[in-house]
Amino acid sequence: MPHTQNVMNSLITNHPEINIKAQRYFLVGKVTYYFAFAIHCTWIPIFYLMNAHMLAIFNIFSALTFVLTIWMNKKKMFIAAVSIAVIEVVIHQILCVVYLGWDTGFQYYIISAIMLPFLTDQPKKLIKFSLGIFCITTFLYLKIFYYSSTPIYSLSPKIVNFFNVTNITFAMLVIVACSYVFNNSVNTAEEALEIEKKRSDDLLHNILPAAIVSRLKKNKKTIADGFTNVSVLFLDIVGFTALSSTKTPEELVDVLNEIFIIFDDLAEKYNLEKIKTIGDSYMVAAGVPKTNENDAERIVHFALELTPSLESFNSKSGNSLKIRVGINSGPVVAGVIGKKKFIYDLWGDAVNIASRMESHGVVGKVQVSESTYNLVTDKFNFTKREKINVKGKGMMQTYIVDNSL
């Protein structure tokens, strides 16, 4: 298969302007027209030596015709090239049968010509079927009226038999060559399609949860689910705005990218769903799109590893960044929004409170709401804070996670 692919690639190397869709038509035409050109050139001296000068002259014009079709094929004039080729083949075989007789087997090239239009560009169905009917009708006409007729040129039985075997062989070779090239081109296109499909799937899985991707593929137009108890985490990088004034845009994006890659790896470690990033803020959730009993516990473990991971990054990069983390648990609605650049997002009061836990939090600490605290109180040590006034929510009891038990 690799060798075949190299051969196929070499056939189109000089024609990079030909797109993937047109390559199969180009390749079939290229093989067929060069093959036909070579056959007609071969017959010129043979007919001349047989004193069949009319056929020799006609083969000269036929060879020139296939030079034209080769040029037209390069210009992607596929249906025009194949129409000229088919008409030439049919007329040529009529002359050969009339001059040399049915038993010489020239008529079998018409059978080869029948398949050629259907291996060219997709549209123009009327032209294709018309060419096919033209070939079939001509073959039947020759069979009915010239099967036992006396040819203009009288040939010895040995020569007639030689012509018959040679022409049947060449006609079959044309069919085999066209079928092989077209099949190979289709396989190549399908392989390319599979590669692109995998790339698309990989991209979708990087953007959306696997379960959501599966539902999207089933053409479900609206994806929205309600969850009774999801733990949502927001974090904000403290000092990033100040850092932006000391670095180029490229350096700034590189720093943020490296940090978020660290967080992504941690989220994957704890089987959490990254929802989105906004500037230097990062949002992740546990319990969507699949709920587990230890969702809150996993997201708190994740939160406790964030600061040590960031400190490790700081020591290597020479930065002094810190984070502020907030977590809340509660009911949310989750779904896919947008037509372009769509995302899997969460909505609900629980999300808003999680955001407030971060914005009212303590730098370098993980602050959780009372609802999250109640879910994991037997798994971690906490420091109870004084109630804080949360905008839109009033006074709320919050807790700082010290460590795990």
N, C-alpha and C positions, 0 to 999 in steps of 0.2 A: 504493500500500500504506500509506504513512504517513497519508493522509487517511482511508482505511478504518479504520485502527487508532484514529484519533481519534474516529470515529463509534462504534466498538465501546466505547471507553472511556467516552464520554459516556452510553451506555446503562446502564452499571453504576455511574456516579459516585455516585448517590444510594443505592447499596446496597453499601457497603464490606464488609459482613459476609459477602458471598458469596465463597466461596473459588474458586480457579482452576478446580478440577475441575467445580464447579457452574455456572460462568459460561456455558458453552456451552448448558446446558439452560435456564438462566434467559433467555438472549438469544433462543433459539428460541421459548420460550413467550411472551416479551414481544412479539416481533414478530407472532407468530401470533394471540395473543388480542386485541391492539389492532387488528390488521387485521380480524379476524372481528367485533369490536365495531363497527367503522366500517361494514362491509358490512351488518350486520343493521340498524343505525340507518338506513342509506340505503334499505333495502327497506321500512321501516315506512310512509313516506308514499306510496311507489309502490304497495304493495298496498292501502293505504287508498283511493287515487284509483281503483284498479281495482275497488273494492267487494269486494275479497277480504279482508274484515274478519277472518276467522279467521286468515289468514296474517299480517296486520298485528299482531294481538294476540300471536300466537305469536312474532313477531320482537321484540316488546317484552320478552317473557320470555327470549328468546334473548340479547338485548343484556345484560340483567341477569345472565344466566348467565355471560357472558364477563367481566363486571365481577368476578364471584366468582372466575373462573379467574385473572384478573390479580392479585387479592389473594393467592390461594393460591400463585401462582408467586413472588410476593415473599417468601412465607413458606417457600419452597423445598419446597413440597408438590407436586413436579413430577408424579409419577405419578397422584396424585389429580386434579390440575388437568387433565391431558391425558385422563384417563378421562372426566371430565364433558364436556370439549370434544368428544371424539369421539362420545359418545352423543348429545349435543345436535345435532351436525352430521348424524348419520345420521337421527335422528327428523325433523329439520327437512326434510331432502331427501325423505324418504318423503312427508311432507305436501305438499311442493311438486309432486312428481311426480303424486300422486293428484289434487291440485286443478288443476294447470296442464298436466300431461302430460309425457311423456318428452322430447318434442322441445324443451322449454324449456331443457334441459341442466342443471337443478339437481343431478342425480344425480352430476355430475362432481366436486362438492365432496367426495363420499365417497372418491374416489380420492385427493384431497389429504389427507384425514383418515387414510388408511391409514399413511402414512409418519410421521405425527407422533409416535405412541408410541415409535417406534424412535430418535427424536432426543432422547429424555428420559433420565433417570437410568438407569445400567447395570442394576441389579437388577430384580426383578419381571418376569422374562421371560414367565411364564405370563400375566400381565395383558396384556403387550404383544401376544403372539401371539393371545390371546383377542379383543382389540380389533381386531386385523388381520383375523382370521377373521370377526368380526362385520361389519366393513365389506364384505369381499368377498362374504359371503353375502347381505347386504342389497342390494348392487349387482346381483348376479345375479338375486335375487328380483324386483327392479324391472324388470330387463331381460326376464325371462321373462313376467311377468304384467301389466306396465303399458306395455310398449314400444308396443303398438298399441291400447291401451285408450282409451276416451273420457274426457277429464278433466272434473272437475266444473264448472270455469269454461271457457267457450269463448272463445278469443282469436283475434285476426286473425293471418294468416300473418306479417305484418310484425313484429308484437309477439313472436310465437313465435320468429322468426328473431333478433330483437334480443336476447331473453332467452338464446337458445342461444349466440350469439357472446359476449355479456357474461359469462355464467356460465363458459363454457370458458376465456375469458381470465383471469377472476379466479381460477379453480381452478388454472390453470397458474402464475399469479403467486404464489399461496400456496406451491406446490411450489418455485418458483425462489427466493423470498425465504427460506424455511426452509433450503433447501440452501445458499444463499449464506451465510447467517448461521452455520450450523453449520460449514461448511467454513472460514469465516474464523476461527471460534473454535478449531477444531482446529489451524489453521495458527499462530494466536497461541500456543496451548498448546505446540505443537511447538517454536516459536521460543524460548519461555521455557525449555523443557526443554533445548534446545541450549545456551542461555546458562548454565544451571545445570551442565550436563555439562562445559562448558569451564571453569567456575569450579572444579569438582571436580577436573578433570584438572590445572589449574594448581596447585591446592593439593597434589595428589599429587606432582606433579613438583618442588614446593618441598620436600617431605618425603623423597621417595624418588628414587633414580636412575631415569632414563627407561626403561632396560632392565628394571628391576624392576617399574615401573608396567605395562609391556606384559605381563609375565608374570602380574601380579595380575589384569589384565583378562581373562586367559584362564582364570581361576578355578583357578589352581594353588594348592592349599591350603598346601603347605609350600615355602618358598623358602630353600634353603640351598646354598651353593657353597663349595668348597675352592679356595684360591689358594696357589700355592707361594711367591710372592715379592711381598709387599705392603709398601709403606713407610708407616708409621703415625707421625703427629706429634701430640704433646700440647703444649699451651702453657697456662701459668697466668699470670694477671695479678697481679704482685707489688704490694702496697700497696692492693689493692682493698678488703680487709677494713677497713683503717684509714680509707679514704675513706668507707666506709659509715656511719661514726659522725658524719660532718660533713654528710651530705646527707639530704634527705627520701627516702622510698622511691621516689617518682616521679622525682626527680633521679637517683637511683642507677641505676634501670632505664634511664633515658634515656642515661646515660653508657655503660653496658654495651652497650646496643643500638647506639649509634653506633660503638663499637669493633668489635663483632662484624660490623657491616655492612661496615666497612673490610676485615676479614679475609675475609668472604664474597666480596667483590669480587676480592680477591687469589686466593682459591681458584678462582674462576671463570676468572680470567686464566690460571692454570696448569693448568686442566682437572683439578682435584682434587675428590674427593668429601668434602663435609662430612658427618661422621658424627653428631656431637651436641655439645651444650654442657652442662656440669654446673656450675652456679654461675658462677664466673668462669674456668672451664677450657674449653678448646676443642680438639676432636679432628677431625682431617682425615686422609684417606688417599689414596694414589696406587696404582693397580693394581686397584681394584675399582670397579664390577663388570666393567670391561674392563681388560685388561693391555696395557701398552706397554713398549717397551724402555727408555725414559728416565724411568720412573716415579720412581725415587729421585732423579734429577737435578732433576726438576721440583719435587719437594716440598722439596728443599734450597734451590732458588732462592726458592720461596715463603717459607721460613723466614727467609732473609736479608733479605727485604723487610718482615718484620713489625715489627722494631724501628724502622726509619726511618719507617714509616707511623704507628706509635704515637707517636713523638716529634713528628711533624707534628700529630697530634691534640692532644697535650699543649700545644704552643705556641699552638694556637687556643683551647683550653678552659681553660688555666691549671692543668691537672693535672700530676702528676709520676709517672705510672704507668710501670711497666716490666714486661717479660715474661721468663719462663724457658721455654725450648723444648727438647724432646727428641724424637729420631727413632730409630726402629729399623725394620729390614726383616726379613721372614721369612714363613713360612706362616701363614695365618689361615683361619678359617671365617667366612663372611659370610652373613647371612640376615635375614629379617623376623620380628620377634617381636611378640607382643601381639595382642589383639583390638580394644582401644580405645587410641588414641594410639600406634599401632604405629610402630616405627622400624626402619631398616636399620642393623644393628649388626655389629661384628666381635668375634670371640673367638679366643683362642689365646695361646700363650706370647709370640709376637711383639708382641702388643698390651700385655701386662703389662710387657715389657721397655721398650717405648716410653714407657709411663707412668713407669717408674723413671728413664729417661733425663731426663725432665722434672723429676721431684722431686729428683734428685741433681745437677741441672744448675747452671749459673752464671747469675745474673741478668743479663739483657741479652745473653746468648750462646745459640748453638745447639749443643747437644750431641748427638752421634750415636753409635750403637753401632758396634762393629767390623764388623758385617754390612753396615750402611749405608755405612760408610767404604770398604769393599772395592768397593762398586758404583760409587762416584763419586770415587774417589781421584785420578783423572786429570782431574777437572773443577773441583776446588776446592782451595784451600790450607787445611791443617789444622794445628792445634796438638795434639800428643799429650799427653793427661793421664796422670797416674799412675793406676794401676788403682784403682778404687773398689769398695767393698764394697756390693753391691746386695742388698737384702733378698730372700731366697729364691733368689738366684742365685750368691752368693759374689762373688769378685773378678772384675771385668770391665774390659776395656780400652775406654776411650771417647776421643772426639776432639771438639775444638771447631772448628767451621767458621769460618775467618777471612774468606775471600772467594772469589769464583770466579776461575778462571784466565783 
